[in-house]
Amino acid sequence: MQNGPGRNFGALRGAPVIKAKDFKGTMKRLWKYFGSEKKLLVIIFIFILISVALGLSVPFLIGRAIDSISPGIGVVKFNILSIMVVTLIAAYVADAFMNFLQGWLMAGVSQRIVQRLRESIFEKLQKLPIAFFDIHTHGEIMSRLANDIENISSTISQATIQLMSSSITITGALVMMLILSPLLTVASVITVPMVFILTKVIAKKTKVLFKEQQVQLGKLNGHMEEAISGIAVVKAFNHEEKVIEKFSEINSKLCNVGIKAQIWSGYVMPLMNVINNVGFAVVAAVGGALAVRDMITVGIIASFLSYSRQFSRPLNDLASIFNTLQSAVAGAERVFEILDEAEEPEDKIGAKSMDNINGHVRFEAVDFGYRRDVPILKNVSFDAPAGSSTALVGPTGAGKTTIVNLLARFYDVTAGRILIDGVDIREYSRDSLRKCFGIVLQDTYLFAGTIKENIKYGTFDATDEEIQRAAAMANADTFIKRLPKGYDTLLSESGSNLSQGQRQLLAIARAILANPSILILDEATSSVDTRTELHIQEAMLKLMKGRTSFIIAHRLSTIRDADIIMVIDNGEIVEKGNHEELINSKGVYNKLYYSQFKNLAEN
């Protein structure tokens, strides 16, 4: 018996990928997740011991039953035979019950281990810097969270019991074989080296193939997530065929590597059966020769052949399990790659809490590059007094968004420093720093849930009255009340059942409710019509009142009233002043401003 840069914060940051761990190292890390399940594992191990003991007793009982029959003299010892039969039935029933208990307990153990693994990786994702998400697609990350962990889950539940059971069974069967006949034991174990050589050769090949299979699966998920999320753009540009072609290309690679992995994996059992049958034939031949010489009985031969099966079958199982583990380890390595990623640097010891700030912002000789060899900002210095509004203008990729990313400490400066109220922002804790910011982006993200839940996303204890007041200030209250369920209207993922302008107004309402000291508006009106833009600008003026504000804009008409306008080009501040000053200087800003109005007039 056997037991069975810019908007996306930059895409070319050049962060190194952690190399995959070796098989043994990964297995050791996985084993650590078993720590809190030790008591149950001990109980499962006891059940396995009992089950193996019952299984090992069966061949012995069969041998005794056979020896109770003397065919030569026609005598049958019915009392011994009946005892052996009853004992065999009891052993089979007890073994089946032990197997049920093992599977039942192990199912709970494996699911709790996978639960902790999922929690570990999801918690880790919340601690990773923005740079990590710049170089990994959402679909590929989801593949690691879902497919790779599910792969680990199924392997844990199946392999743990089998590993323990097979190891004990092999040891017990070998002991019983030695007791019955040392000579037959020697004949039986001659196939063992062949088993280990075969396992090592196939496992080496399947490890590479299963790892590549998981990589291709991640690419496929990434492509699907991108294609589905951007389905409107795909259709608008008649790009369906190319999307399908790319999907088919990746899918074919996944299919091919999957076939190779399964073929190599499938070699194990047939070859094992050949080896085992050779061993079985050798034992039968040697046993027959010994029986003819009256050195052993027929019952012993029958028992030994059963023990030989019990010895060889777990070897097959171990080879098969080890092969299956390659797939799980390939998934575990990809999970651990995320767990090994460097988190956002820890706050300094004794970091200050940013409370009741005025909002005076100062950049002092700031240098920064997403990659050390590619500078983005060069010696940037400016002063933004508390309550002032500062507009950042310039061509795409000049470094405007990078400045606000550094201000919110999504990244840390390479050189120089950023001060708020005279204190280096690295002296503040990140949590308290970011609570002082309100950020409204061009591509507003709304979560699946009600409008009310999205507005109070950063202020969970807000009352309904406060939410409605914030929405009214953002000019969003009117359209919200026209919706079927008002503030309780459910939004789909990313708020796709609202217009771009409506999503922006909700984002502004969210920022108003959070009551930040410093406000960042990143192209907040660039994707809406003129009428909606007026509503958004009105809401923005209410939001900016009394707050230090940074506005990134391509439409220069929206930032004419800013206290300071800085023109950024190639990572440097090339001009600085208010609108009138920059127009009169007849420099870069003057050309940008009048070129926009010229284009509007021509259109």
Secondary structure in CASP SS format (residue, H / E / C, confidence):
PFRMAT SS
TARGET T0000
AUTHOR 0000-0000-0000
METHOD secondary structure of the structure
MODEL  1
M C 1.00
Q C 1.00
N C 1.00
G C 1.00
P C 1.00
G H 1.00
R H 1.00
N H 1.00
F C 1.00
G C 1.00
A C 1.00
L C 1.00
R C 1.00
G C 1.00
A C 1.00
P C 1.00
V C 1.00
I C 1.00
K C 1.00
A C 1.00
K C 1.00
D C 1.00
F H 1.00
K H 1.00
G H 1.00
T H 1.00
M H 1.00
K H 1.00
R H 1.00
L H 1.00
W H 1.00
K H 1.00
Y C 1.00
F C 1.00
G H 1.00
S H 1.00
E H 1.00
K H 1.00
K H 1.00
L H 1.00
L H 1.00
V H 1.00
I H 1.00
I H 1.00
F H 1.00
I H 1.00
F H 1.00
I H 1.00
L H 1.00
I H 1.00
S H 1.00
V H 1.00
A H 1.00
L H 1.00
G H 1.00
L H 1.00
S H 1.00
V H 1.00
P H 1.00
F H 1.00
L H 1.00
I H 1.00
G H 1.00
R H 1.00
A H 1.00
I H 1.00
D H 1.00
S C 1.00
I E 1.00
S E 1.00
P C 1.00
G C 1.00
I C 1.00
G C 1.00
V E 1.00
V E 1.00
K C 1.00
F H 1.00
N H 1.00
I H 1.00
L H 1.00
S H 1.00
I H 1.00
M H 1.00
V H 1.00
V H 1.00
T H 1.00
L H 1.00
I H 1.00
A H 1.00
A H 1.00
Y H 1.00
V H 1.00
A H 1.00
D H 1.00
A H 1.00
F H 1.00
M H 1.00
N H 1.00
F H 1.00
L H 1.00
Q H 1.00
G H 1.00
W H 1.00
L H 1.00
M H 1.00
A H 1.00
G H 1.00
V H 1.00
S H 1.00
Q H 1.00
R H 1.00
I H 1.00
V H 1.00
Q H 1.00
R H 1.00
L H 1.00
R H 1.00
E H 1.00
S H 1.00
I H 1.00
F H 1.00
E H 1.00
K H 1.00
L H 1.00
Q H 1.00
K H 1.00
L C 1.00
P C 1.00
I H 1.00
A H 1.00
F H 1.00
F H 1.00
D H 1.00
I C 1.00
H C 1.00
T C 1.00
H H 1.00
G H 1.00
E H 1.00
I H 1.00
M H 1.00
S H 1.00
R H 1.00
L H 1.00
A H 1.00
N H 1.00
D H 1.00
I H 1.00
E H 1.00
N H 1.00
I H 1.00
S H 1.00
S H 1.00
T H 1.00
I H 1.00
S H 1.00
Q H 1.00
A H 1.00
T H 1.00
I H 1.00
Q H 1.00
L H 1.00
M H 1.00
S H 1.00
S H 1.00
S H 1.00
I H 1.00
T H 1.00
I H 1.00
T H 1.00
G H 1.00
A H 1.00
L H 1.00
V H 1.00
M H 1.00
M H 1.00
L H 1.00
I H 1.00
L H 1.00
S C 1.00
P H 1.00
L H 1.00
L H 1.00
T H 1.00
V H 1.00
A H 1.00
S H 1.00
V H 1.00
I H 1.00
T H 1.00
V H 1.00
P H 1.00
M H 1.00
V H 1.00
F H 1.00
I H 1.00
L H 1.00
T H 1.00
K H 1.00
V H 1.00
I H 1.00
A H 1.00
K H 1.00
K H 1.00
T H 1.00
K H 1.00
V H 1.00
L H 1.00
F H 1.00
K H 1.00
E H 1.00
Q H 1.00
Q H 1.00
V H 1.00
Q H 1.00
L H 1.00
G H 1.00
K H 1.00
L H 1.00
N H 1.00
G H 1.00
H H 1.00
M H 1.00
E H 1.00
E H 1.00
A H 1.00
I H 1.00
S H 1.00
G C 1.00
I H 1.00
A H 1.00
V H 1.00
V H 1.00
K H 1.00
A H 1.00
F C 1.00
N C 1.00
H C 1.00
E H 1.00
E H 1.00
K H 1.00
V H 1.00
I H 1.00
E H 1.00
K H 1.00
F H 1.00
S H 1.00
E H 1.00
I H 1.00
N H 1.00
S H 1.00
K H 1.00
L H 1.00
C H 1.00
N H 1.00
V H 1.00
G H 1.00
I H 1.00
K H 1.00
A H 1.00
Q H 1.00
I H 1.00
W H 1.00
S H 1.00
G H 1.00
Y C 1.00
V H 1.00
M H 1.00
P H 1.00
L H 1.00
M H 1.00
N H 1.00
V H 1.00
I H 1.00
N H 1.00
N H 1.00
V H 1.00
G H 1.00
F H 1.00
A H 1.00
V H 1.00
V H 1.00
A H 1.00
A H 1.00
V H 1.00
G H 1.00
G H 1.00
A H 1.00
L H 1.00
A H 1.00
V H 1.00
R C 1.00
D C 1.00
M C 1.00
I C 1.00
T C 1.00
V H 1.00
G H 1.00
I H 1.00
I H 1.00
A H 1.00
S H 1.00
F H 1.00
L H 1.00
S H 1.00
Y H 1.00
S H 1.00
R H 1.00
Q H 1.00
F H 1.00
S H 1.00
R H 1.00
P H 1.00
L H 1.00
N H 1.00
D H 1.00
L H 1.00
A H 1.00
S H 1.00
I H 1.00
F H 1.00
N H 1.00
T H 1.00
L H 1.00
Q H 1.00
S H 1.00
A H 1.00
V H 1.00
A H 1.00
G H 1.00
A H 1.00
E H 1.00
R H 1.00
V H 1.00
F H 1.00
E H 1.00
I H 1.00
L H 1.00
D C 1.00
E C 1.00
A C 1.00
E C 1.00
E C 1.00
P C 1.00
E C 1.00
D C 1.00
K C 1.00
I C 1.00
G C 1.00
A C 1.00
K E 1.00
S C 1.00
M C 1.00
D C 1.00
N C 1.00
I C 1.00
N C 1.00
G C 1.00
H C 1.00
V E 1.00
R E 1.00
F E 1.00
E E 1.00
A E 1.00
V E 1.00
D E 1.00
F E 1.00
G C 1.00
Y C 1.00
R E 1.00
R C 1.00
D C 1.00
V E 1.00
P C 1.00
I C 1.00
L E 1.00
K E 1.00
N E 1.00
V E 1.00
S E 1.00
F E 1.00
D E 1.00
A E 1.00
P C 1.00
A C 1.00
G C 1.00
S C 1.00
S E 1.00
T E 1.00
A E 1.00
L E 1.00
V E 1.00
G C 1.00
P C 1.00
T C 1.00
G C 1.00
A C 1.00
G C 1.00
K H 1.00
T H 1.00
T H 1.00
I H 1.00
V H 1.00
N H 1.00
L H 1.00
L H 1.00
A C 1.00
R C 1.00
F C 1.00
Y C 1.00
D C 1.00
V C 1.00
T C 1.00
A E 1.00
G E 1.00
R E 1.00
I E 1.00
L E 1.00
I E 1.00
D C 1.00
G C 1.00
V E 1.00
D E 1.00
I H 1.00
R H 1.00
E H 1.00
Y E 1.00
S C 1.00
R H 1.00
D H 1.00
S H 1.00
L H 1.00
R H 1.00
K H 1.00
C C 1.00
F E 1.00
G E 1.00
I E 1.00
V E 1.00
L C 1.00
Q C 1.00
D C 1.00
T C 1.00
Y C 1.00
L C 1.00
F C 1.00
A C 1.00
G E 1.00
T E 1.00
I H 1.00
K H 1.00
E H 1.00
N H 1.00
I H 1.00
K C 1.00
Y C 1.00
G C 1.00
T C 1.00
F C 1.00
D C 1.00
A C 1.00
T C 1.00
D H 1.00
E H 1.00
E H 1.00
I H 1.00
Q H 1.00
R H 1.00
A H 1.00
A H 1.00
A H 1.00
M H 1.00
A C 1.00
N C 1.00
A C 1.00
D H 1.00
T H 1.00
F H 1.00
I H 1.00
K H 1.00
R H 1.00
L C 1.00
P C 1.00
K C 1.00
G H 1.00
Y H 1.00
D H 1.00
T C 1.00
L E 1.00
L E 1.00
S C 1.00
E H 1.00
S H 1.00
G H 1.00
S C 1.00
N C 1.00
L C 1.00
S C 1.00
Q H 1.00
G H 1.00
Q H 1.00
R H 1.00
Q H 1.00
L H 1.00
L H 1.00
A H 1.00
I H 1.00
A H 1.00
R H 1.00
A H 1.00
I H 1.00
L H 1.00
A H 1.00
N C 1.00
P C 1.00
S C 1.00
I E 1.00
L E 1.00
I E 1.00
L E 1.00
D E 1.00
E C 1.00
A C 1.00
T C 1.00
S C 1.00
S C 1.00
V C 1.00
D C 1.00
T H 1.00
R H 1.00
T H 1.00
E H 1.00
L H 1.00
H H 1.00
I H 1.00
Q H 1.00
E H 1.00
A H 1.00
M H 1.00
L H 1.00
K H 1.00
L H 1.00
M H 1.00
K C 1.00
G C 1.00
R C 1.00
T E 1.00
S E 1.00
F E 1.00
I E 1.00
I E 1.00
A C 1.00
H C 1.00
R C 1.00
L H 1.00
S H 1.00
T H 1.00
I H 1.00
R C 1.00
D C 1.00
A C 1.00
D C 1.00
I E 1.00
I E 1.00
M E 1.00
V E 1.00
I E 1.00
D E 1.00
N C 1.00
G C 1.00
E E 1.00
I E 1.00
V E 1.00
E E 1.00
K E 1.00
G E 1.00
N C 1.00
H H 1.00
E H 1.00
E H 1.00
L H 1.00
I H 1.00
N H 1.00
S H 1.00
K C 1.00
G C 1.00
V H 1.00
Y H 1.00
N H 1.00
K H 1.00
L H 1.00
Y H 1.00
Y H 1.00
S H 1.00
Q H 1.00
F H 1.00
K H 1.00
N H 1.00
L H 1.00
A H 1.00
E H 1.00
N C 1.00
END
